[in-house]
């Protein structure tokens, strides 16, 4: 058996853990390095040029230090801004995270789809192009949330997040209240990797049932297509977590499920 691959998962904070979880399931034989750029969090508050200037050199430093076999950019806001720049600058294979508008519109029965993302993600030209190319006759509502990513981080860290705080960010996604069910939003794209951390709460608070589209399984399939099928289990592999702020994490029990049971160093 060959040397296990090293997979670098990069996000603005803890949201990329929802992507990591699916990738670990697909490739339990890999070493994992998770980097949270909390020193620049939240990315949704920065301009596209600021994100490019931040991420491209930082990823270069991480590649030079850790020599990953593949890099996953587990952030929609980042991916819709920097993927072309990263692929032009480095030879490592990259897998990005972009709003899953195509599968959402293909599966919607009422033809009303909402895209819930950061303010930066929903206003990017990349997102607009996805709607033009793949709406398939759907009415697509873009909802830019200023606070939901931070609320997800607070909840994962054991903090208290009220229903009212979540509802304030969520309710614009639900179009057609008062109409019959055939005219309501029935599909919501989770266009920020933080949001699946709150999925149980989102389901509880939704005014009617909808399908939530999480891109993480598709990202894991793309990783497998690039690296090949797993060649073993996690016995000889490890995991490390880095915060760019330099702080140490104290979330071992909360993080272990995302790392496939490993205790991240």
C-alpha positions in Angstrom: 0.0 0.0 0.0 1.2 3.5 -0.8 1.6 6.5 1.5 -1.8 7.8 2.6 -2.7 11.1 0.9 -2.8 14.4 2.8 -6.0 16.5 2.3 -6.0 20.1 3.3 -9.4 21.5 4.1 -9.5 25.3 4.3 -12.4 27.5 5.5 -13.0 30.9 7.1 -13.9 29.2 10.4 -15.7 26.0 11.5 -18.3 25.7 8.7 -15.9 23.6 6.5 -16.2 20.9 9.1 -19.5 19.9 7.4 -17.5 19.3 4.2 -14.7 17.6 6.1 -17.2 15.1 7.6 -18.3 13.9 4.2 -14.8 13.8 2.8 -13.6 11.7 5.7 -16.4 9.3 5.1 -15.3 8.9 1.5 -11.5 8.8 2.2 -11.0 7.4 5.8 -7.4 6.5 4.8 -6.2 10.1 4.4 -4.3 12.4 6.7 -6.3 15.6 7.3 -5.2 19.1 7.9 -8.1 21.5 8.7 -7.2 25.2 8.6 -9.7 27.8 9.9 -8.9 31.3 8.9 -10.5 32.8 11.9 -8.2 35.8 11.9 -10.1 37.0 8.8 -13.6 35.7 9.8 -16.2 36.3 8.6 -15.3 36.3 4.9 -18.8 37.6 3.9 -17.8 41.0 5.3 -14.8 41.4 2.9 -14.6 42.5 -0.7 -13.6 40.1 -3.5 -10.2 41.8 -3.9 -9.6 41.5 -0.2 -10.4 37.8 -0.2 -8.1 37.2 -3.2 -5.2 39.1 -1.6 -5.7 37.2 1.6 -6.3 33.7 0.4 -3.9 33.2 -2.5 -0.6 33.8 -0.6 -1.9 32.0 2.5 -2.8 28.9 0.6 0.7 29.0 -1.0 2.3 29.1 2.5 0.2 26.1 3.6 1.1 24.1 0.5 4.8 24.8 1.0 4.6 23.8 4.7 2.4 20.7 4.5 2.6 19.4 0.9 -1.0 18.3 0.6 -2.1 16.0 -2.2 -5.3 17.9 -2.6 -6.8 21.1 -1.3 -10.5 21.6 -0.5 -11.7 25.2 -0.3 -14.7 24.5 2.0 -16.2 28.0 1.7 -18.7 29.3 -0.9 -17.7 33.0 -0.4 -14.0 32.1 -0.9 -14.6 29.7 -3.8 -16.7 32.1 -5.9 -13.8 34.6 -5.6 -10.5 32.8 -5.7 -10.6 29.4 -7.4 -9.3 30.6 -10.8 -6.5 32.5 -9.1 -5.5 29.4 -7.0 -5.5 27.1 -10.0 -3.4 29.6 -11.9 -0.9 29.9 -9.1 -0.4 26.3 -7.8 -0.2 22.9 -9.3 -2.0 21.1 -6.4 -5.5 19.9 -7.3 -8.3 22.1 -5.8 -11.9 21.3 -5.1 -14.1 24.3 -4.5 -17.6 24.8 -2.9 -20.1 26.7 -5.0 -23.9 27.2 -4.5 -25.7 24.0 -5.6 -28.2 25.9 -7.8 -28.2 23.3 -10.6 -29.3 20.3 -8.6 -31.7 22.4 -6.5 -33.5 23.8 -9.6 -33.5 20.4 -11.2 -35.3 18.8 -8.2 -37.7 21.6 -7.3 -41.4 20.7 -7.9 -42.8 24.2 -7.3 -40.1 25.9 -9.3 -39.4 28.2 -6.3 -35.9 27.9 -5.0 -34.0 30.1 -2.4 -30.3 30.4 -2.1 -29.2 31.2 1.5 -25.6 32.4 1.6 -23.4 35.2 2.9 -24.0 38.7 1.5 -20.8 38.3 -0.4 -21.7 35.0 -2.0 -25.2 36.0 -3.2 -23.9 39.2 -4.9 -21.0 37.6 -6.8 -21.2 37.4 -10.6 -20.3 33.7 -10.3 -23.6 33.1 -8.4 -25.6 35.1 -10.9 -24.1 33.1 -13.7 -25.1 29.9 -12.1 -28.7 31.1 -12.0 -28.7 32.2 -15.6 -27.3 28.9 -16.7 -29.1 26.4 -14.5 -32.4 28.0 -13.2 -34.4 25.8 -15.6 -37.4 28.0 -15.3 -37.3 28.3 -11.5 -37.8 31.6 -9.6 -34.6 31.9 -7.6 -34.6 34.1 -4.5 -31.2 35.1 -3.2 -30.9 35.7 0.5 -27.8 37.2 1.9 -27.4 36.6 5.6 -25.1 38.8 7.7 -25.1 36.8 10.9 -26.0 33.1 10.3 -22.4 31.9 9.9 -21.4 33.5 13.2 -24.5 32.0 14.9 -23.5 28.6 13.7 -20.0 29.0 15.1 -21.5 30.1 18.4 -23.8 27.1 18.6 -21.0 24.6 17.8 -18.8 26.2 20.5 -21.6 25.7 23.0 -23.0 29.2 23.1 -26.6 30.1 23.2 -28.3 31.0 19.9 -32.0 32.0 20.1 -34.7 31.0 17.7 -35.4 34.6 17.0 -31.8 35.2 15.8 -32.0 32.3 13.4 -35.5 33.1 12.2 -34.4 36.7 11.3 -31.9 35.3 8.9 -34.0 32.4 7.6 -37.5 33.8 7.0 -36.7 35.7 3.7 -36.1 32.3 2.1 -39.7 31.3 2.4 -41.6 32.8 -0.4 -45.3 32.2 -0.9 -46.7 32.2 2.7 -50.4 32.1 2.5 -50.4 30.6 -1.0 -51.2 26.9 -1.7 -48.2 24.6 -1.3 -47.7 24.3 -5.1 -46.6 27.9 -5.2 -44.3 28.0 -2.2 -40.5 27.7 -1.9 -39.8 24.0 -1.7 -36.0 23.9 -2.0 -33.3 25.9 -0.2 -29.7 25.9 -1.2 -27.3 26.1 1.8 -24.7 28.3 0.1 -22.5 28.5 3.2 -20.8 25.5 4.7 -21.6 26.9 8.2 -25.3 26.5 7.8 -25.6 22.7 7.9 -24.2 23.0 11.5 -27.7 24.5 12.3 -29.7 22.1 10.1 -31.7 20.6 13.0 -32.7 24.1 14.1 -33.5 25.2 10.6 -35.8 22.2 10.2 -37.6 23.0 13.5 -38.1 26.6 12.7 -39.1 26.4 9.0 -42.7 27.5 8.5 -43.2 24.6 6.1 -41.1 21.6 5.0 -38.5 22.2 2.4 -35.6 20.3 0.9 -32.2 21.6 2.1 -29.4 21.2 -0.5 -26.0 20.7 1.1 -23.1 20.5 -1.4 -20.8 18.5 1.0 -21.6 15.0 -0.4 -20.9 16.2 -4.0 -17.6 17.7 -2.8 -16.6 14.3 -1.3 -17.5 12.6 -4.5 -15.2 15.0 -6.4 -12.4 14.4 -4.0 -12.7 10.7 -4.6 -12.8 11.1 -8.3 -9.5 13.0 -8.2 -7.7 10.8 -5.6 -9.3 7.5 -6.2 -11.1 5.2 -3.8 -9.8 4.7 -0.2 -7.1 2.1 0.2 -7.5 1.5 3.9 -8.9 2.8 7.2 -7.9 5.5 9.6 -5.6 3.4 11.7 -2.4 4.9 10.3 -3.7 8.4 9.7 -4.1 11.5 11.8 -5.6 14.9 11.9 -4.5 18.4 12.8 -6.5 21.6 13.2 -5.0 25.1 12.8 -6.5 28.5 13.6 -4.7 31.3 11.7 -5.2 33.5 14.8 -2.9 31.2 16.6 -5.4 30.2 19.3 -5.7 26.6 20.4 -8.9 24.8 20.1 -10.7 23.3 23.1 -13.4 21.5 21.1 -12.2 17.9 21.0 -15.5 16.2 21.9 -17.4 18.5 19.5 -14.9 18.1 16.7 -14.2 14.3 16.8 -17.3 13.3 14.8 -16.3 15.6 11.9 -12.8 14.0 11.9 -14.2 10.5 11.8 -13.5 9.8 15.4 -9.9 11.1 15.4 -8.8 13.6 18.0 -7.4 16.5 16.1 -4.0 17.8 17.3 
